[in-house]
Amino acid sequence: VAVALSVLGAGLASQTEVKAEENERLRQAKEQALQEVIDQMPYDHLKNTLAGAFRKNQENERDLKDLNDALNNTILENIKSSNQHKKEIGELKSANGGLKTALDDMADTLNQASRKVNELSAQNKALQAEAEAAAQKALDALNNKNEQIAKLANDNDGLKEAIEGYVDTIQQASREVSAKQQELAAAQLQLEAKNTEIEDLKHQDNMKSEEIAKLESEAKMLENLIGSGKRELGDLEAKLADANAQKAKLES
């Protein structure tokens, strides 16, 4: 407080000196005029005037004291207020420092979270690319497998048709073989009958050579027919065996 008052007093004195220097001539003129008035004034009147001036001066001193007290109180209040403001400013600075630290920590956390999000996003993109590649690979494999299945189905249809064709061939060949065997058996019976008839005629006393020759010719024709039938039967049996072999090969 004393320091503040000294500073304030020094400031007022400095202002007064400047003002006095500026109005020095005016002050000297006023003093000279006042001195002339006092010299011309009667004693009683001068006495009364001085007494009034003294009283006025005392009132001014009391007013000045009141003003000084009020000024001191104002200065003290300002100092207290300034100290309070300084304290509040200190507290605000401290709180601001804590807040800045918290904000810095939050910024670091956000930066770390952002980096983590970017890393996870990159990993997710890589995984998605791998998944898409794997899915495409699986799809290609499935399409390839479907194509193979379709080809096998077509091949199987063709194989089935081929087998059915061989079955028809085998059945037809079997029927032809059976028919040819029956035909040969019948021809063989006829040949045996002709030979028996020829032998019977040869043992008769009145054998007829022309009839024997005719029977021998018929027997020869039957032998040729049987030989030809056996060859045809062999071809049919070979055809049947080949058809059975091809069918077994297709079914294996």
PyMOL commands that set and color helices and strands:
alter all, ss='L'
color gray80, all
select helices_A, chain A and resi 2-22+24-40+43-202+209-251
alter helices_A, ss='H'
color red, helices_A
deselect
rebuild
show_as cartoon
